[in-house]
Amino acid sequence: MNSFVHLNVHSHYSILESTATVDDLIKVAERDNQTAIALTDSGNMFGSLEFYKACLYSETKIKPIIGMRAYIAPESRHHKSKISGKKNFYQLVLIAKNNVGYKNLIKLSTLGFTEGFYYKPRIDKEILLEYKEGLIVLSAGFGGEI
């Protein structure tokens, strides 16, 4: 049994970052005998339901881990102009550890598009603190802020 689990995986719903479909990801996971895999598309959760169903109906019953790579505004999500000396956004990987976390991810994704959109759907630390319950937060590598 393979104990390694990918926690930062993007599908074709991460525009200009991946061409892999959800079905492609599941086929590769099955081929590699993976027991679980995460879907953490950039700034959205568009593929979450498709991913969840594909995992459950896969031959090996892969455990789906739902998440998203969030874009974090350097100050407020409401600030819609360049801040001198700062990036337009930082990145964090957010993973739902339960149903409450899943609902909070949905809320954060929605707010990123409706309140924080500036080149990308951004959230800020204020709403991340408000909707943190049930979430696991990971650094997103070089684009992340510790």
C-alpha angles and dihedrals in degrees: 000000000000111000096187114104125190108228101177108052126151129202131194086284086076093080114225091000105077140014096192114118121218089252090052091052092051093047091053092046090052092047090052092046092241115170096201140013135183128224111210107166118185113270096336147065097211094131099042099102093042089048093048093051093044091053094048093048095044117114092247097040096237114205109244117221111197121210147125139222103241127207109223119206112230091233123352125357085225093062104097104182138073115281111214112250095009136095119246088243146352125217135237131172112231119195127188112231094184143358092284089055091048091053090047091051089053090051093048092048091050093048090049090061100036102039110013107039111138109145086321134029100270133186127188138222091262095064093034088061090046093052101032098113113115094012132120113206123207133181110255095220121247093356092054133096119222 
